[in-house]
Amino acid sequence: MEGNASFHVYSTEKGLKQISNPLRQRILGELGKADLSLSEIATITSRAQSTLSSHLEELVREGLISSRDDPGDNRRKVFFLTARPVGSAVVPREDLKEAVGTTISGSIGMPSTFLKGVVRSIILGMESFGLQMDPVLKDIGRMIGTEISKRMQSNSIEGVIREIQHFYDEHELGEVCVFSVRPLKLIIRDEYNCYKIPEAGKTFCLLNEGILGAILESRTGMSLMFVADTECLASGYSHCKFSIEPAER
């Protein structure tokens, strides 16, 4: 999540937790990338271990992180994230509010287009009010993609991509094309999620990132990194681009 947001929201077993302290935001962000020892966190954050200890203890009490003994050195602990990121506060945007109105007014009378416009409007509307929900959108996309994958047959990347192309075409979700093979990149033209929205300097493709990533992983059994590129309709391009590569272990 954005490091300069006024607060971040995480989901824990105890419910939602709001994190406003910048150092705790940084700690949680780094633990979201990798499990770390106290000394590693100190190096990354340039803070004294004594300062970090009190923050880590509070994050453990809040159910946001936990720790385990380092298998290579049982005298030290390794901390890891137990909460799931939900979203963060961002600067409200009036142009996105206007885009919601334009999207809906331009789709009334066309049932399929209207329903897709509602999906776009929910995504744009949340951010227009200052609530960025990128992690949740990606997780919801993965839920959708996992269910879609059950209707597919192929277990090879090539075959699954062909089925994805057919599915997106059949459901009027956009034209999926293979941009390159090595590295593997897909592009989606006329993408339902952010078609004709204002330039944002960022991607709004997290829902599709989750959907496509879950389909490919579920069908192939491979652990993949499926990432929305900076080339996006919301960044002034005529398509949305996605990169696929094996996940780091």
C-alpha positions in Angstrom: 0.0 0.0 0.0 1.0 3.6 -0.4 3.7 4.6 2.1 2.5 8.3 2.3 -1.2 7.6 3.1 -2.6 9.1 6.3 -3.7 5.7 7.4 -3.6 2.1 6.3 -6.3 -0.5 7.1 -5.5 -4.2 7.9 -7.8 -7.1 8.5 -7.0 -9.2 11.6 -8.7 -12.0 13.5 -9.9 -9.3 15.9 -11.3 -7.1 13.1 -10.1 -4.2 11.1 -7.1 -2.2 12.4 -6.2 1.4 11.4 -2.5 2.2 11.3 -1.6 5.9 11.2 2.0 5.8 12.6 4.4 6.1 9.6 7.0 3.8 11.2 4.4 1.1 11.8 3.2 1.5 8.3 6.7 1.0 7.0 7.3 -2.1 9.2 4.0 -3.7 8.0 4.8 -2.8 4.4 8.3 -4.4 4.6 6.9 -7.5 6.4 4.4 -7.8 3.6 7.3 -8.3 1.2 9.4 -10.7 3.4 9.8 -12.1 6.9 12.5 -10.1 8.7 14.5 -10.2 12.0 14.7 -7.2 14.3 18.2 -6.3 13.0 17.0 -6.5 9.4 14.1 -4.2 10.2 16.5 -1.8 11.9 18.7 -1.7 8.8 15.8 -1.1 6.4 14.1 1.6 8.6 17.3 3.2 9.9 15.9 3.0 13.4 17.4 1.8 16.7 16.4 -1.7 17.7 15.3 -0.4 21.1 12.9 2.0 19.3 11.6 -0.8 17.0 11.0 -3.3 19.9 8.1 -1.3 21.4 6.4 -0.9 18.0 6.8 -4.6 17.2 5.4 -5.6 20.6 2.3 -3.4 20.0 1.8 -4.8 16.5 2.0 -8.4 17.9 -0.6 -7.5 20.6 -2.9 -6.0 17.9 -2.7 -9.3 15.9 -1.0 -7.6 12.9 2.3 -9.6 13.1 3.8 -12.6 14.8 7.2 -14.1 15.3 9.0 -17.4 15.3 12.5 -18.5 16.2 15.1 -18.2 13.5 16.0 -21.8 12.4 19.6 -20.6 11.8 19.9 -18.9 15.1 17.4 -19.6 17.9 18.6 -16.6 19.8 16.8 -14.3 17.5 13.2 -14.1 16.2 11.9 -13.6 12.7 8.8 -11.4 12.4 6.1 -12.0 9.8 2.8 -10.4 8.8 -0.4 -12.1 10.0 -2.9 -9.5 8.9 -4.2 -8.8 5.4 -3.9 -5.3 3.9 -7.3 -3.8 3.1 -6.7 -0.3 1.9 -5.5 3.2 2.7 -6.4 6.8 2.7 -5.6 8.9 -0.3 -6.3 12.4 -1.6 -10.0 12.6 -2.8 -10.4 13.3 -6.5 -13.2 15.3 -8.0 -12.4 14.2 -11.5 -13.1 10.6 -10.6 -16.5 11.6 -9.2 -17.2 13.2 -12.5 -16.1 10.0 -14.3 -18.7 8.0 -12.3 -21.5 10.2 -13.6 -20.1 10.0 -17.2 -19.8 6.3 -17.0 -23.4 5.7 -15.8 -25.0 8.3 -18.0 -23.3 6.9 -21.1 -24.4 3.3 -20.4 -28.1 3.7 -19.4 -30.3 1.7 -21.7 -27.6 -0.9 -22.5 -27.9 -3.6 -19.8 -24.5 -5.3 -20.3 -22.7 -2.0 -20.6 -24.5 -0.6 -17.6 -23.6 -3.5 -15.3 -19.9 -3.1 -16.3 -20.3 0.6 -15.7 -21.5 -0.1 -12.2 -18.4 -2.1 -11.5 -16.2 0.7 -12.8 -18.2 3.3 -10.8 -17.7 1.4 -7.5 -13.9 1.2 -8.0 -13.7 4.9 -9.1 -16.1 6.1 -6.5 -14.2 4.6 -3.5 -11.0 6.4 -4.6 -12.8 9.6 -5.5 -13.8 9.8 -1.8 -10.2 9.1 -0.7 -10.3 5.4 0.0 -7.9 3.3 -2.0 -8.9 -0.4 -1.8 -6.3 -2.0 -4.1 -5.5 -5.0 -1.9 -9.2 -5.9 -1.5 -9.8 -5.5 -5.2 -7.1 -7.9 -6.0 -8.3 -10.4 -3.4 -11.9 -10.1 -4.7 -10.5 -10.6 -8.2 -8.8 -13.8 -7.1 -12.1 -15.1 -5.6 -13.8 -14.4 -9.0 -10.9 -16.0 -11.0 -10.8 -19.1 -8.9 -14.5 -19.7 -9.6 -14.1 -19.0 -13.3 -11.2 -21.5 -13.5 -13.5 -24.3 -12.4 -15.3 -23.9 -15.8 -12.1 -24.3 -17.8 -10.4 -27.5 -19.1 -6.8 -26.8 -20.0 -3.8 -27.1 -17.7 -1.2 -25.6 -19.9 -0.5 -21.8 -19.9 -1.1 -21.7 -23.7 -4.4 -23.5 -23.4 -5.6 -21.5 -20.4 -4.8 -18.2 -22.2 -6.9 -19.3 -25.1 -9.8 -20.1 -22.7 -9.4 -16.7 -21.1 -9.5 -15.0 -24.5 -12.8 -16.9 -25.3 -14.3 -16.2 -21.8 -13.5 -12.4 -22.0 -14.9 -12.2 -25.5 -18.0 -14.2 -24.7 -18.7 -12.0 -21.6 -17.8 -8.7 -23.3 -15.0 -8.0 -20.9 -12.4 -6.9 -23.5 -10.1 -8.3 -26.1 -7.2 -10.3 -24.5 -4.1 -10.5 -26.7 -0.6 -12.0 -26.2 1.8 -9.0 -26.4 4.9 -11.1 -26.0 5.9 -14.7 -25.2 9.3 -14.2 -23.5 8.6 -12.6 -21.1 5.0 -13.4 -21.2 2.8 -10.3 -21.3 -0.9 -10.0 -22.0 -2.8 -6.9 -23.0 -6.6 -6.2 -22.8 -8.2 -3.7 -25.1 -11.5 -2.1 -24.3 -11.0 -3.4 -20.8 -14.3 -3.2 -18.9 -12.8 -2.2 -15.6 -11.3 1.2 -16.5 -12.4 2.0 -20.1 -12.5 5.8 -20.7 -11.6 6.8 -17.1 -9.5 9.9 -16.5 -5.7 9.5 -16.6 -4.6 8.7 -13.1 -0.9 8.0 -13.3 -1.5 4.6 -11.8 -3.2 1.4 -12.7 -6.8 0.6 -11.8 -6.4 -3.0 -13.0 -6.1 -4.8 -9.7 -9.5 -6.6 -10.1 -8.3 -8.0 -13.4 -4.9 -8.8 -12.0 -6.5 -10.9 -9.4 -8.9 -12.6 -11.8 -6.4 -13.6 -14.4 -3.7 -14.5 -11.9 -6.0 -16.9 -10.0 -7.2 -18.5 -13.3 -3.7 -19.2 -14.5 -2.5 -20.4 -11.1 -5.5 -22.6 -10.5 -5.4 -24.3 -13.9 -1.6 -24.7 -14.2 -0.8 -25.4 -10.6 2.2 -23.0 -10.9 3.1 -20.2 -8.5 3.1 -17.1 -10.7 3.7 -13.3 -10.4 0.8 -11.7 -12.3 1.3 -8.0 -12.2 -0.6 -5.1 -13.8 1.9 -3.0 -15.8 2.1 0.8 -15.8 0.7 0.7 -19.3 -3.0 1.1 -18.5 -6.0 2.9 -19.9 -5.9 5.0 -16.7 -2.4 6.1 -17.6 -3.3 7.3 -21.1 -2.7 4.0 -23.1 -5.1 2.3 -25.4 -4.9 -1.0 -23.5 -4.0 -2.5 -20.1 -0.8 -4.7 -20.0 -0.1 -7.5 -17.6 3.2 -9.3 -17.0 3.4 -13.0 -16.0 6.5 -14.7 -14.6 7.3 -17.5 -12.0 6.9 -16.3 -8.4 10.1 -16.1 -6.3 10.3 -18.8 -3.7 
